[in-house]
């Protein structure tokens, strides 16, 4: 049995990421609005990306990872642009680098 992580583009242009063991059934549920979730009022939806995994845990881990990504990174994934995904990941790491300041909050000369 395979499990899937997937991404949908909603009518309003937003993205929804989820995981399931039956992608066709889950997509139909989203389209019919039978799932009380984010996509319910944003139909119709379009499947824009999916990947099969051996375990539910792997599919869930992929879902959680993608949910934390920027819109630009999600769109690179949809396009299959692995170079862009890598660039965006590096840029984010650069944004989170530690400060090079001394951490002092007092003003010079105010002692």
Phi, psi and omega in degrees: 000139177254156174237154186231140163259143184212160176228136178245145169260125182272166181306324182277004178090354179281166180247146175234133180242137179210184175217155184198166173262346178224097187296318181296316179296315182296318179299317178298321178297317178297316182296321180282343182079023181277352176263125179280074183222190184309322186280347187308314182261012182240025180278153004282160178244159180230130175288120183246345178198143171204156176213139179272144178228157181286330184230156176298322180301316180295319179295317178296319179298319178296316178303310182297320179297312183294323179301332179275356183278156174290164176301318181299319181290322176298318180292328175293321177297315179302319181281350183072026183268083185293329177297315180294320177301316179296317179298316180294325177294318179295318180298321180292321177298320179297324180292335184257014181289152182294153179293147177261004179284165181284346182087357180289139179250352179280152180277142177296134178086001181264007182280000000 
